Amino acid sequence: MLRQVSGTEDVAVVGWPIIEGNSVEGLVFFVGTHHKSNLELRKLCQESMPRIMWPGKLILGAIPKNRNGKTDYKQLRAELEAESHASCGAEQRVTGQR
């Protein structure tokens, strides 16, 4: 369904963040080659997908590929993890300054 909404085959969906073992809290949509804005894609998702499938986060940009030319989900999760740690660090620094 994401391919139809985005108009491209270059998409990936990652469950994130991982909580309680293998459960996930939400979905992160990655859209590679795109001709729509983040806001436009989000609106199209809301119009054509059940609410439970709406992205918690929508990231536009190049999707990493592994040696075999397939989507590198491990790299996508690593990027989300790094972003999560960076934002937690920023919050801690701000809190520490008070």
Helices and strands as residue ranges (DSSP letters): H 2-6, E 11-15, E 18-19, E 23-24, E 27-31, H 38-48, G 51-53, E 57-60, H 73-97
